[in-house]
């Protein structure tokens, strides 16, 4: 288990990484036309959905267990 200092440091790093990503994405969106970045987003979303569907089909995931784990994680962070 992380100490409170380690947890806070991890959280700060996470926030910094997210902000940096948002800035890079905003710059990309500003410098590329809508059709290009929209097409790329669609590919990403479609691939994530395909992976999730394949995992569910192959029995690699239990949607109910996944939802419970997510809810538990969120309540632990909350």
N, C-alpha and C positions, 0 to 999 in steps of 0.2 A: 504494500500500500504506500502511496505517495505521502510524504510529509506535507504540511500545509504550505511551506515555502516552495517545495517542488511543484505542488499543484498550481500555485499562483504563477510561478515562472512558466509552467507549461501553458497555462491559460493565456498569459501575456504573449507568448510566442505564437500561439494559435491565432490570436486576434491580429497580430502583426502580419502573419502569413495570409490570413484572409483579406486584410486590407490591401496588401500588395497584389494579391490575385485580382481583386476587384479593380484596382487601378490599371493593371495590365489589360484586363478584359475591356474596361471602358475605353482605353486607348485603342485597342484592336477594333472595337465597334465603331469608333470615330474615324478610323483610317481605312476601313474596308466597307465595301458596299453591303447593303442589307441582305441581298440575296446570298452573298458568299457566307457571311457569318450565320445566317439563318439556316442555310443548308448544313453547315458544320454542326450546329446545335441539334438539328434533326437527326443527324447521324449518331451523335452521342446519345441522345435520348432513346432512339430506336435500338441501339446496341445494348443499353442498360435494360430496357424492357425485354429484349430477346434473351439476354442472360438470365433474367429473373424467371421468365417463362420456361426456359430450359431447365433451370434448377428445380422449379416446381414440378415439371413433367417427370424429371428423373428422381424425384423424391428426396432431393438434396436439401430441401427446406420445408419447414412446416409454417405456413402463413400465420397460424394462431400463435405458435411459439415465438415467431419473429415479432409479432405485434406485442406480445407480453414482454419480451426482452426489451423492445424499444420503449414501452411505457415505463418499465422499471428503470431503465437508464435515464429517461427524462425526469422521473420523480427523484432519482438519486442526485441529479444535477440541479434540480429545482430549488 
